């Protein structure tokens, strides 16, 4: 677990469109409550918007510890975790 004294340089956590697509192709919906007790929270995050082929829009957030959120137009958010996202810039 990261101590309060620990500082993290988030300037290196950048995802291009290819890495965002790779994250979403590998990520699985996870139970947020269980993740809260078993996974560390990402301190570095990036976010954006995507549009599905159907025209629906979604807001996303992806964290440096391979976690994220996806909120599709007026629906509850989905907590995501990607244990196979062992590529830069993720910390694994």
ABEGO torsion letter per residue (X at the ends): XBBAABBBBAAABBBBAAAAAAAAAABBBBBAAAAAAABBBBABBBBBBBBBAAGBBBBBBBBAAGBBBBBBEGBBBBBBBBAABBBOABBX
